[in-house]
Each structure stands twice: as C-alpha cells, then as structure tokens.
Amino acid sequence: MRRLLPLLLVCLLAAGTTVASSARSAWWWLAAGPLLAAACLGGWDLLQRRRSELRNHPLVGRLRYPTQEVRARARSGDARDPFGGDRDAYEYLVPSLRPVEPAEEPPVVRVGGPDCSQPYDMALLNVSAMSFGALSSRAVLALNRGAALGRFAQDTGEGGLSEHHLRGGGDLVWEIGTGYFGCRDADGGFDAREFADKAALPEVRCVSLKLSQGSAPGSGGVLPGVKVSGEIARERKVPVGETVVSPPSHRVFSTPRELVLFLARLRELAGGKPTGIKLCVGSRREFLAVCRAMVAEGLTPDFVVVDGSEGGTGAGPAGFAGRLGMPLTQGLITVHNALLGVGLRDRVRIGASGRVATGSDIVTRLAQGADYTNAARAMMRAVGCVGALRCHTGTCPAGVATQNPLRTRSLNVADKARRVRRYQRETVRDAVLIMAAMGIREPAELTPGHLVRRTRPGADRSYAELYEWLAPGELLAGPPPSWETDWKAADPDSFG
C-alpha cells in the first residue's frame, strides 16, 4: 500500500483541482493539467511490465532511474558513444596499424585439465557468483534464462543449487562455500552423497570451491535474517528468519595439500566435471604453498577464479570491502605468475571477477593473465538493479535483491532474460572488436605488452615493463630474488 501513496495523492489532487477548475476558472487547468498527466503516467507505471522499480514505486521510481551504460546496452544493444570518451587515458590498450577482421563467432575457453573427463567451453563473460537469497527467485531465474539464451554460464553463489537455478536451462557453475549449502549434513559439514547427486545434474557444468571473496575475504558470507524465507531456509537447512553467517574457513581441509586432495575428490564425485577454486588473494606465500601442494601431489584444479578486493556485496562487514586482499589486477598477475612459475599454467584456466562491465574490461583482464571473466554488478544492472543500495535490507525497489513477494513480482523474467543475453552478447562483441583493432584474432594472443599505463606525465610503460613475469617452470628451476623469500617459506602442509 505504501508504494501507491504518491500516486493516490496525485490522483486526489488532480481530481480536486479538476473539479475546482471546472467550477471557477479556466486558469485552474494550469494546475489540473500537469496533475492529471502525472496521474496517467503513474497508472501506466503500474500497468507496464518492463521496469520493475516503476511498478513497485510509480512516479517516484522515475526520480532515481539511472542512465548507465550497462542498462543502455542491456535494453537496446547499442553501446556507441557519439560524444567520445569521458575519462583520462591513464591506461590504454594498444591498437595496431594492421588490424584484422573480427571473429564471426565469439571465442570460448576450454576449461578442463588432464584429470577432467567432462571439459566445458567457457564464454569470455559469464554471470559471477550471486546466491538465491541474496537475489530474488525471479532475478536468479532471469539470469539463468539469459545464460541459456546466450550460451554462457551462471555461478550459483554459495547459497545452494535452487530450483530457480535449474528451471531456466542455463549452464551452471555450482559454488560450494564454507557453509556447504546444498550439500550440507545435519552438523553443518560436507555431505558427499548429496553433493554427488546434485553435481550429476546436466545443468551443473563446473564446480567451484569458494575459499574467499573479494568483498569480504577472511569472513564467511552473511545473509540477513529478513531475507531468510521459508524456501531459502529449506534450501540451506537453516532456521527461518535468522541471519545466516557462514564459517570463515572450511572444515574439510586445513592445509594446502588437503585442499588439493579435496578438490580431486570433488572432481571424482562430480563425475569428472571441471572443478576449481575461487579466492581473493591476500598472501602470495599462501598461494605459492597451494602451488607447491599441486606439484607434490601431481594434482591441479581445472580453474582458479580470482576475485578482486574491489568486489561488492550488500552483506559484508563495512570495513572489509576494498581494504582486505589484493585488488584484481595484482591478484590476477600473482596467480598467473605463480602457476606459470611452477609449470602448471597450461593445466589451469584463470577467471577474473571484479568490476568487469565493458568489452575493454574483458580485454584488459585477458592481457593481465586471465582466460575469461565474470561479472556480478553489471549483470544485476542488466536484470533491473537501480543501485538503491538496499541489498541487505530486503527492500530492493526493483525486486532484484529482496525476498519480499510484493516487490519481486514486478520483475518480468522474460524481458530481463533478454536484456541479460543482450548485454552479455554486446559486451563480448565489443571485446572481439577491440581485439581485432589490436591485430588479434584469438584471446590467447594477448600479452602484457598490449596494455599500457601512464605512470607520470610523459612516461608510459606497458604491463610487460611494469611487472615481473616469470618463465614457465622458473620457480622450480630457481626463483628470481623478488620471489625467493616467499617461495622458500611456502609450505604445502601449512597455510600459516
């Protein structure tokens, strides 16, 4: 009822002013006309099905509707800018004097190492981890249907494998967090049998073990009690209405070696599907310890998703975001170099997640060492998010990040799914066009030398010069001085 108050007030004012205008003077129509127009516009907002925030908040919703590039591309598919760029070129990609024709089909990346029997072709841009619970059922379904239409993948987030993830027919990366939601036993531990049953579903194409996330590294995920509905409580095996806080770390392993062995077990339970990890890098030494464990056991994950500390969330501690963990650029380069240095980079694909929104973002991350990218914030925009910053309150005006059925019902799944598909398609197309302008046909041809940063006025340096890049197997043969201390301290049997 509260969402209709502005419209009701306008209607009452319009009615009163109309009566007064007919009874007194034609001058009253100067006030009655705009009020009647506003009442008609508010009525249209209630009836239309394309903008959920306007259905939930007629008239008022128009005051905060953002004109963002992601939403523009999701609606129309046209991302051209007739007025040129609007930011300083402190960092840029290097075009070629001999550009090539862009690829007709969008490139894909084969994910699956030698121990994987069911490899998966990953798109250059996919839906990053967002749980049912954090997002509404309709938002999850719209993202999944968009992924099905565009043939890219949706990460389920750590909240479990819900029916809304499965209904749309899209490819899924099933994320397992420290709470083991979706494969959780009565004591809150890992249930191998339930995991194997769900991992066998054809919609599940990959399995991702979440170690940490960029918005809150070192802290378990939080789902506020106001968003824990009966359905979510059943899915996660938690009490209704109570805040759900995942443990900060996993119970099934405590050392890098145990982590690597558990990943191998997950892959076996999943029938050979690609299995990997997601993390926000903190200590280079800790990740090197994981690499040492890979070498010692002869086992590797099929992929590593690197989350940057600039990632966002509506439920993490306020002091964490952007203050704990490496930014995506540094974390990505660290993981790429570490895997290269131990001679395992060719067995492991790297995904980049953290404020990826445009084609140039994709190309930039590929040049820095990634094989593919994931986007969360931009996909939320495409599905209708208006940036109201109410994700943790359950009062999202667009029906995207809420479990309130009155707010959620305004989200038109079919329309939003088309927008998600359109946004992903056009963004990847931009990336392909940018690479073609750089003289590159395949993403694997991108190198750090294709990305340049202005370090000071008049001084431009490529990423090949800014950062140290290891040769394949260099850490095993003899680490360079800058890596020697961390490499020697890295212990496959201890994170500490």
QUIPE-V340248 format. One line per field, one symbol per residue. phi: phi as a letter, one per 30 degrees, with the letter a starting at -180 (. if undefined). psi: psi as a letter, one per 40 degrees, with the letter a starting at -180 (. if undefined). burial: + if it has 9 or more other C-alpha atoms within 8 Angstrom, else -. A space follows every 50 residues. Layout:
phi->???
psi->???
burial->???
This chain:
phi->.ddceedddddddddddddddddcadddddcdedddddddddddedddbc bdddddbeiddddbddccdddddddciccdbdcidbbdddbbccdcdbdb ddddcddbbdclddcccbdbcdddbbdddbddkdcddddddddddddddc hbccddiddjcddddcddiddbcdcccddhdjbcddcicdcddddddddd ddddcbbbcddabddadibddbceedcddedddddcibddicdccdedbd cdabbedddddddddeddddiidebbbbacdccdddddddddddddcibb ddabcccddddcacbdedddeiccjdeeeddddddedddddcicddcbdc ccblhcbbddddddddddkdcabbbcedddeddkecidicedcicedcic cacddddddddddddddddddddddddddeddddddddiccbedddbedd bbbddaeibcbdddcdcdcddeiddddlddedcdddddddbdcadd
psi->ddeedddddddddddddddddddciddddddddddddddddddddddied hdddddgidddedehigidddddddeeheiheeaifiigehiihiiegii hiidhhiihhhhadehegihhhidhihihhihddiiddddddddddddde fiihheieeigidddedeeiihhhhhaeefhdfhadeeahhdddddddde hddhdihhhhdiiddfiehiihhideegiddddddefiihehhhhiidii deieiddddddddddddddefeihhaihihhchdddddddddddddefii idihhhhieeiiieeihdedhedhiiiddddddddddddddefedeehih ihhgfhdidddddddddeeidiiihdddddddeehefeffdeeefheeed fiehddddeehhdddddddddddddddddddddddddefhdideehidee hhhhdihehhhiddddihhiiheddddhiideedddddehheehe.
burial->---+-++--++-+++-++-+++--+--++-+++-++-++-+++-++--+- +++++++++++--------++++++-+---------------+-----++ -++--++-+-+++--+++++-+++++++++++++++++++++++++++++ +++++++++++--+++-+++++++++++++++++----+++--+++-+++ --+++++++++++++++-+++++++++++--++-++---+++++-+++++ ---+++++++++++-+++++++++++++++++-++++++++++++-+-++ +++++++++++---++---+++-++++++-+++++++++++++++-++++ ++++++++++++++++++++++++++++++++++++---+++++++++++ ++++--+++++++--++++++++++++++++++++++++++-+--+++++ ++++-----+++++-----+-++++---+----+-++--++++++-
